[in-house]
Amino acid sequence: MGVAHGSSLLIYALVAIAALIFMITRLKVYPFLVLIIVSLLLGLASGMPMDQIVKSFETGNGNTLGHIAIVVGLGTMLGKMMAESGGAERIATTLIRWFGEKNIHWAMMCVAVIVGLPVFFEVGFVLLIPIAFNVAKRTGKSLLLIGLPMVAGLSVVHGLIPPHPAALLAVQAYHADIGRTIAYGLIVGIPTAIVAGPLFALFIHRHIKLPENNPLSAQFVSKAEPKPDSELPGFGVTLFTILLPVILMLIGSWADLVFTPKTLPNSLLHFIGTSDVALLIAVLVSFWTFGASRGFNREQIQKFCGDCLAPIAGITLIVGAGGGFGRVLMDSGVSKQIVDLAQTAHLSPLLLGWLVAALIRLATGSATVAMTTACGIVAPIATAAGVTVQPELLVLATGSGSLIFSHVNDGGFWLIKEYFGMTVGQTFKTWSLLETIISLLGLGLTFALSAVV
C-alpha cells in the first residue's frame, strides 16, 4: 500500500473525523473505542507502515495522559476535599453574595481568569468545576450559564496571556517583550472573554437542555441540606488552599528572576512550580485545611480520595485516546500538509500566524502544540519577509488561532462533554462555538490594535 500524498491525505482526515462523529452520535459507540478504531483506520488509509500506526497512537495517548492523568487525578482529589469540607459551598455562597445571583456568570469568568493565569487549561478546569457545580445548584441556574463563562476565562488566558506556559513559549519564539505582551493580551483578552463567556452563555443556555442527572456533579455537590455558616471552612482558608497550586506555579515561573539559574534554590522553585508537584502539595495541604481541621479522620480522607477517582477513569481514557488520534494525524502527514497549504498563501504575518496555528489546532487538537509549532514556522517567515509587525501582536494572533474550533481530537472537548453531561452535538454548539468566537474575536481585536499601536 503506497503512502498517501497531498489532497488525498486531507480527504482521509476529513472522512476520519466525520466517521468518528457519526459512530459516537448515531451508532452510540463508546468514544474511547471509536477514537482507537478511527485512528488505526486513518493510519492504514494514509499508508503509514503498519508497525508504526499503533506506536504512533500509543505515543500520542501516552504524551497526553502523562500530563492530564496526573493533573485530573490530583485536581479531582482537591475538588473532592473542597466539596466534602464545604469549601466549594463557601466559595459559591460568597461569590453569590458579592456579585448577586443575577451576575454570577460574571463572577465565574473573573475567577477563571485569575486561576487560569499560570496553569494549563485542564488544571484550571478541574480546580474550578466543583465551584461551578455548587453555584449552579445554589442558584438553580443551568450549568452552562455558570460553566461556559468559566471555561471562556480559562481558554483566553491559555492562548493569549503570559505567564501561561503556551503564551510564554510564543513570547520567546517571536522575541516579544513579556510586559507589553501581557498588557496587549489583557486589552484583547478581556473583551473577548466577556463576549465568548457571559454574553454567549446568556444566549446559548436557553437553547440547550442538559440532563437532569449528572453523575459527576454528584461527586462535588453534597446531597444534604446546606450546612450552617459556622460549619463551613473560612473563605480565606478555602481560597488559599485552592489558589495554592496557582501561587506555587507563579513562584516557579519567577525562579530565574529571584535566584541564579542552575543553583539549588532556583531548581527547587522550578520543581515545586511544576503543575504536578504544585497540585500534589495543595492536595496534601487540603488534607489538613479541608480534612483534619474539619474533623475528618484518616480513614474518611482516604475514602474521599479513592471514591472520587472511579468516575474520572472513563474521562481520562477518552482524553488520552483523543491525544492518540491527534498524534496519528501528525505522523501520517496530515498536519504537515495543512501547514504547507498555509505557507503558499502569502498572507500578512498576523493572518499567517493565526491561520497556521488554527490549521494545526484543527489537525492535532492541542492549542499548545498549535501555538508552539506555528511560532516555529511563522517566526522565520516573518523575519525573512522583513515585515514590521510588533512581535507582541504576532503572539496574540498566533494564540487566537490556536484556540479555534475545539473538536473530537482535543482532550479538552471530551473533558467538557463528560463533566457537563452533554452529547457530542451539544458540545459542538456550546464549547466548540465558544472557542471559535474567542479565536475570531481575538484576531479581529489584534488587527484593530495593530492599527493603533
C-alpha positions in Angstrom: 0.0 0.0 0.0 1.6 3.3 -1.1 1.9 6.4 1.1 -0.9 8.9 0.5 0.0 12.4 -0.5 -1.4 15.9 -0.8 -5.1 16.4 -1.1 -5.9 12.7 -0.6 -4.4 12.9 2.9 -6.7 15.8 3.7 -9.7 14.0 2.4 -8.8 10.9 4.5 -8.6 13.2 7.6 -12.0 14.7 6.9 -13.6 11.3 6.3 -12.0 10.0 9.6 -13.4 13.0 11.6 -16.8 12.6 10.0 -16.8 8.8 10.7 -15.8 9.5 14.3 -18.7 11.9 14.9 -21.2 9.6 13.1 -20.2 6.5 15.2 -20.4 8.3 18.5 -23.6 10.3 17.9 -25.6 8.0 15.7 -24.3 4.5 16.5 -23.7 5.3 20.1 -20.3 3.5 20.2 -18.2 4.4 23.3 -15.9 7.3 22.3 -12.8 5.6 23.7 -13.3 2.7 21.3 -14.2 4.9 18.3 -11.1 7.0 18.7 -8.9 3.9 18.6 -10.7 2.4 15.6 -10.7 5.6 13.6 -7.0 6.3 14.4 -5.9 2.9 13.2 -8.0 3.1 10.0 -6.7 6.6 9.2 -3.1 5.3 9.7 -3.8 2.4 7.3 -5.6 4.6 4.7 -2.8 7.2 4.7 -0.2 4.5 4.0 1.7 4.6 7.4 3.8 1.5 8.0 1.6 -0.9 10.0 4.1 -1.3 12.8 4.2 2.5 13.3 0.4 3.1 13.4 -0.1 1.5 16.9 3.1 3.0 18.1 2.0 6.5 16.9 -1.4 6.1 18.7 0.3 4.9 21.9 2.8 7.8 21.8 0.1 10.4 21.5 -2.1 8.7 24.1 0.8 8.4 26.5 2.0 12.0 26.0 -1.5 13.4 26.6 -2.1 11.1 29.6 1.4 11.7 31.1 0.3 15.2 31.9 -3.5 15.0 32.1 -4.0 11.8 34.1 -1.9 13.2 37.0 -3.5 16.7 36.8 -7.1 15.4 36.6 -6.4 12.8 39.4 -4.9 15.3 41.8 -7.3 18.1 40.8 -10.2 15.8 41.4 -8.9 14.9 44.9 -8.5 18.6 45.7 -12.0 19.2 44.4 -13.5 16.3 46.4 -11.8 17.6 49.7 -13.1 21.1 49.0 -16.6 19.7 48.3 -16.8 17.4 51.4 -15.5 20.0 53.8 -18.0 22.6 52.5 -15.2 24.7 50.9 -16.9 24.7 47.5 -20.1 25.7 49.1 -18.3 28.5 51.0 -16.9 30.0 47.8 -20.2 29.6 46.0 -22.2 31.4 48.7 -19.5 34.2 49.0 -19.5 34.8 45.2 -23.3 34.8 45.1 -23.3 37.3 48.0 -20.7 39.6 46.4 -22.0 39.6 42.8 -25.6 38.7 43.3 -27.4 35.8 41.7 -28.1 37.9 38.6 -24.4 38.5 37.9 -22.9 35.1 38.9 -21.8 34.3 35.4 -19.5 37.4 35.5 -18.0 36.2 38.8 -17.2 32.8 37.3 -15.3 34.5 34.4 -13.3 36.7 36.7 -12.3 33.8 39.0 -11.3 31.7 35.9 -9.1 34.5 34.5 -7.2 34.7 37.8 -6.9 31.0 38.5 -6.1 30.2 34.8 -3.1 32.5 34.5 -0.2 30.2 35.5 -2.0 26.8 35.0 -2.8 24.7 31.9 -6.5 24.7 30.9 -7.1 21.2 32.3 -5.6 22.2 35.7 -7.8 25.3 36.0 -10.8 23.3 34.9 -10.5 20.6 37.5 -9.9 23.2 40.2 -12.9 25.2 39.4 -15.6 22.7 38.2 -16.6 21.8 41.8 -17.3 25.5 42.4 -19.4 25.7 39.2 -21.4 22.6 40.2 -22.1 24.2 43.6 -23.0 27.6 42.2 -25.4 26.0 39.7 -27.1 24.0 42.5 -27.3 27.0 44.8 -28.8 29.4 42.2 -30.8 26.8 40.4 -29.4 28.0 37.1 -28.2 25.9 34.1 -24.6 24.6 34.5 -24.0 26.1 31.0 -24.7 29.7 32.3 -22.2 29.1 35.1 -19.7 26.9 33.4 -19.3 28.5 30.0 -18.0 31.9 31.3 -15.6 29.9 33.4 -14.1 27.9 30.5 -14.0 31.1 28.4 -11.9 32.8 31.0 -9.6 29.8 31.3 -9.3 29.5 27.5 -8.5 33.2 26.8 -5.6 33.2 29.3 -4.4 29.9 27.9 -4.0 31.3 24.5 -3.2 35.0 25.0 -1.7 36.0 28.3 1.7 35.1 29.7 2.8 33.8 32.2 0.6 31.0 30.8 3.1 28.3 29.5 1.8 28.3 25.9 1.9 32.1 25.6 5.3 32.2 27.2 6.7 29.9 24.5 5.3 32.2 21.8 6.9 35.2 23.5 10.3 33.5 23.4 9.9 32.3 19.8 8.9 35.8 18.4 11.4 37.6 20.8 8.5 39.7 22.1 8.5 41.8 25.3 6.7 40.0 28.0 5.4 43.0 29.8 4.0 44.5 26.6 2.5 41.1 25.6 0.6 40.9 28.9 -0.7 44.4 28.5 -1.8 43.8 24.9 -3.1 40.4 25.9 -5.4 41.9 28.5 -6.6 44.6 26.1 -7.6 41.9 23.6 -8.4 39.1 26.0 -10.8 40.8 28.5 -13.4 41.9 25.8 -13.0 38.5 24.1 -13.7 36.6 27.3 -16.7 38.8 28.0 -18.3 38.1 24.6 -17.4 34.4 24.4 -18.2 33.8 28.1 -21.1 35.6 29.9 -22.7 37.1 26.8 -22.6 33.9 24.8 -23.7 31.8 27.8 -26.8 34.0 28.4 -27.8 33.3 24.8 -27.0 29.6 24.4 -28.2 28.2 27.7 -31.8 28.9 26.7 -31.4 26.6 23.7 -29.7 23.6 25.2 -31.2 21.4 27.9 -28.7 19.4 30.0 -29.8 16.1 31.5 -31.3 16.3 35.0 -28.9 13.8 36.4 -25.2 14.5 36.1 -23.2 11.7 37.9 -20.1 13.8 38.1 -21.9 16.7 39.7 -23.0 14.4 42.5 -19.2 13.9 43.3 -18.8 17.6 44.2 -22.2 18.7 45.5 -23.4 17.4 48.8 -26.9 15.9 48.8 -27.5 17.1 52.4 -29.1 20.4 53.3 -26.7 23.4 53.1 -24.6 23.5 56.2 -24.9 26.5 58.5 -22.2 29.1 58.0 -20.4 28.2 61.3 -19.7 24.6 60.0 -18.1 25.7 56.7 -14.3 26.4 56.4 -13.5 30.1 56.3 -13.4 31.9 52.9 -9.7 32.9 53.4 -8.5 29.3 54.2 -10.6 27.9 51.3 -9.3 30.4 48.8 -5.7 29.9 50.0 -6.0 26.1 49.5 -7.5 26.3 46.0 -5.1 29.1 44.9 -2.0 27.3 46.4 -1.1 25.4 43.2 -1.6 28.7 41.2 0.7 30.6 43.6 3.3 27.8 43.5 3.3 27.7 39.7 3.7 31.5 39.6 6.7 31.3 42.0 8.2 28.6 39.8 7.9 30.8 36.7 9.7 33.6 38.6 12.5 31.4 39.8 15.1 32.8 37.3 14.3 36.4 38.5 14.9 35.5 42.2 17.9 33.1 42.0 20.7 32.4 39.6 19.7 29.7 37.1 21.0 26.2 37.8 21.6 26.9 41.6 19.8 24.7 44.1 17.2 27.3 45.3 16.4 28.0 41.6 16.0 24.4 40.8 13.9 23.8 43.9 11.5 26.7 42.9 11.2 25.3 39.4 10.5 21.8 40.8 7.7 22.9 43.1 6.3 25.2 40.3 5.6 22.2 38.0 1.8 21.6 37.8 2.1 18.0 39.2 4.1 18.9 42.2 2.1 22.1 42.9 -1.1 20.2 42.8 0.3 17.4 45.0 1.4 19.9 47.6 -2.1 21.5 47.5 -3.8 18.1 48.0 -1.6 17.4 51.0 -2.3 20.8 52.5 -6.1 20.2 51.8 -5.9 17.0 54.0 -5.3 19.5 56.9 -7.4 22.6 55.9 -10.4 20.7 54.4 -9.8 17.4 56.3 -8.3 17.1 59.8 -9.2 20.7 60.8 -12.8 20.0 59.8 -13.0 16.9 62.0 -12.4 14.2 59.3 -10.2 11.3 60.3 -7.6 9.5 58.2 -10.0 6.7 57.0 -12.5 9.2 55.8 -9.9 11.3 53.9 -8.6 8.0 52.3 -12.1 7.1 51.3 -12.8 10.5 49.7 -9.6 10.2 47.6 -10.4 6.6 46.5 -14.1 7.3 45.8 -13.5 10.4 43.6 -11.2 8.6 41.2 -13.7 6.0 39.9 -15.9 8.4 37.9 -12.9 10.1 36.1 -11.4 6.8 34.8 -13.6 6.9 31.7 -12.9 10.5 31.0 -9.2 10.1 31.4 -9.2 7.2 28.9 -11.2 9.2 26.3 -8.9 12.3 26.7 -5.9 10.1 26.2 -7.4 8.5 23.1 -8.1 11.9 21.7 -4.4 12.6 22.1 -3.6 9.4 20.2 -5.8 10.4 17.3 -4.1 13.8 17.2 -0.7 12.1 17.0 -1.8 9.8 14.1 -3.0 12.9 12.2 0.5 14.4 12.8 2.6 11.2 11.9 0.5 10.4 8.8 1.5 13.8 7.4 -1.9 15.5 7.6 -0.6 18.3 9.8 2.3 19.0 7.5 0.0 19.1 4.5 -2.1 21.7 6.2 0.9 23.9 7.1 2.3 23.7 3.5 -1.1 25.0 2.3 -0.9 27.9 4.6 2.6 28.8 3.6 1.9 29.0 -0.1 -0.9 31.6 0.6 1.4 34.7 1.0 -0.6 36.4 3.8 0.2 39.2 6.2 2.3 37.9 9.1 -0.6 38.4 11.6 -3.0 36.5 9.4 -0.4 33.8 8.6 0.4 33.3 12.3 -3.4 33.0 13.1 -4.0 30.7 10.1 -1.1 28.3 10.6 -2.0 28.0 14.3 -5.7 27.5 13.5 -5.0 24.7 11.0 -2.6 22.9 13.3 -5.2 23.2 16.1 -7.8 21.6 13.8 -5.5 18.8 12.8 -3.9 18.0 16.2 -6.5 19.1 18.7 -3.9 20.7 21.0 -3.8 24.5 21.5 -0.3 24.2 23.0 1.0 22.2 20.1 -0.6 24.6 17.6 0.9 27.6 19.3 4.4 26.3 19.6 4.5 24.7 16.1 3.1 27.8 14.5 5.6 30.0 16.1 8.4 27.9 14.8 7.0 28.1 11.3 5.9 31.8 11.2 8.8 33.4 13.1 11.4 32.8 10.3 8.9 33.7 7.6 8.0 37.0 9.3 11.8 37.8 9.7 12.7 36.8 6.1 9.8 38.9 4.7 11.3 41.9 6.7 7.7 42.9 7.6 7.5 45.3 10.5 4.9 43.8 12.8 5.2 44.1 16.5 6.2 40.7 17.8 3.7 41.1 20.7 0.9 41.2 18.2 2.2 38.1 16.5 2.0 36.3 19.8 -1.7 37.3 20.2 -2.6 36.4 16.6 -1.0 33.0 16.9 -2.6 32.4 20.3 -6.0 33.3 18.9 -5.5 30.9 16.0 -4.5 28.1 18.4 -7.9 28.3 20.1 -10.2 27.8 17.1 -13.0 25.2 17.0 -12.0 22.5 19.5 -13.4 19.2 18.3 -13.1 15.4 18.6 -9.3 15.2 18.6 -9.0 17.6 21.5 -8.8 16.2 25.1 -10.5 19.4 26.3 -13.5 18.7 24.1 -14.1 15.3 25.9 -13.3 16.8 29.3 -16.1 19.4 28.9 -18.5 17.0 27.3 -18.3 14.5 30.1 -18.3 17.0 33.1 -21.2 19.0 31.7 -23.1 15.8 30.8 -23.6 16.9 27.2 -24.0 15.0 23.9 -21.3 15.4 21.2 -23.8 17.7 19.3 -24.4 19.9 22.3 -20.6 20.1 22.9 -20.2 21.4 19.4 -22.9 24.0 19.8 -21.5 25.3 23.1 -17.8 24.6 23.7 -16.6 24.4 20.1 -18.6 27.5 19.1 -17.3 29.4 22.2 -13.6 28.6 21.2 -14.3 29.8 17.7 -15.7 33.1 19.0 -12.6 33.6 21.1 -10.4 32.8 18.1 -12.1 35.1 15.6 -12.7 38.0 18.0 -9.1 37.7 19.3 -7.8 38.0 15.7 -10.1 41.0 14.9 -9.1 42.9 18.1 -5.4 42.1 17.4 -5.8 43.7 13.9 -7.6 46.7 15.5 -4.8 47.0 18.0 -2.1 46.8 15.3 -3.7 49.9 13.6 -3.4 51.9 16.8 0.0 50.9 18.3 
